């Protein structure tokens, strides 16, 4: 019976942690809600896909994909174990693994250290890290001239405006 009393005594402070326990589950649903706002799908390194892959979520590929990958408004990440033999179209492409095929991105292609691309790249911005492999051509055409040209024009206007002022001062 003494042991039961001792067990009762520690249970008296236990309600205080119990009061804290309902508080901790409340914040947990909030990060889950945030995750649903930015969905990211992972394709594991043991997965092999042959055919067309389309989606409306960010995608990370660690496995093998052959065919065509299209994520027009989302980010495609080829992980270090990812092996792609496909035509790729995405908003942004990050390469840590291997890509054999042409890559088109509306925003940026980023080939990181250890990444490899054998194919042509079409994107307004391209970054190739030291230690990365690239074989192909790069076309840095601007798919969205309104967004890209606006920052470039003020810089050119500022340069043009500053050049005539010193000439006017010299005369």
SULGISUL-V796742 format. One record per pair of residues at least 12 apart in sequence whose ideal C-beta (glycine too) atoms are under 7 Angstrom apart, sorted by the first residue. I is the first residue (numbers start at 1). J is the second residue. Records with the same first field share a line. If there is no record, write none. Layout:
I->J + J
This chain:
38->58
39->57 + 58
40->57 + 58 + 60
41->55 + 57 + 59
42->60 + 62
43->61 + 62 + 63
44->62 + 63
45->62 + 63 + 81
46->63
47->63
48->63 + 64
49->65
50->66 + 67
51->67
52->67 + 68
53->65 + 67 + 68 + 69
54->70
55->71 + 74
56->74
57->74
58->74 + 75
59->71 + 74 + 76
60->77 + 79
61->78 + 79 + 82 + 84
62->79 + 81 + 82
63->82
64->83
65->84 + 86
66->85 + 86
67->86
68->86 + 87
69->86 + 88
70->89
71->90 + 91
72->89 + 91
73->91
74->90 + 91
75->90 + 91 + 92 + 94
76->88 + 90 + 93
77->94
78->95 + 96 + 97 + 99
79->96 + 97
80->96 + 97 + 114
81->97
82->97
83->97 + 98
84->98 + 99 + 100 + 101
85->100 + 101
86->101
87->101 + 102
88->101 + 103 + 104
89->104
90->105
91->105 + 106 + 107
92->105 + 107 + 108
93->105 + 109
94->110 + 112
95->110 + 111 + 112 + 115 + 117
96->112 + 114 + 115
97->115
98->116
99->116 + 117 + 119
100->118 + 119
101->119
102->119 + 120
103->117 + 119 + 121
104->122 + 123
105->123
106->143 + 144
107->124 + 125
108->123 + 125 + 127
109->121 + 123 + 126
110->127
111->127 + 128 + 129 + 132 + 134
112->129 + 132
113->129 + 130 + 131 + 132
114->131
115->132
116->132 + 133
117->134 + 136
118->135 + 136
119->136
120->136 + 137
121->136 + 138
122->139 + 141
123->140
124->140 + 142 + 143 + 148
126->138 + 140
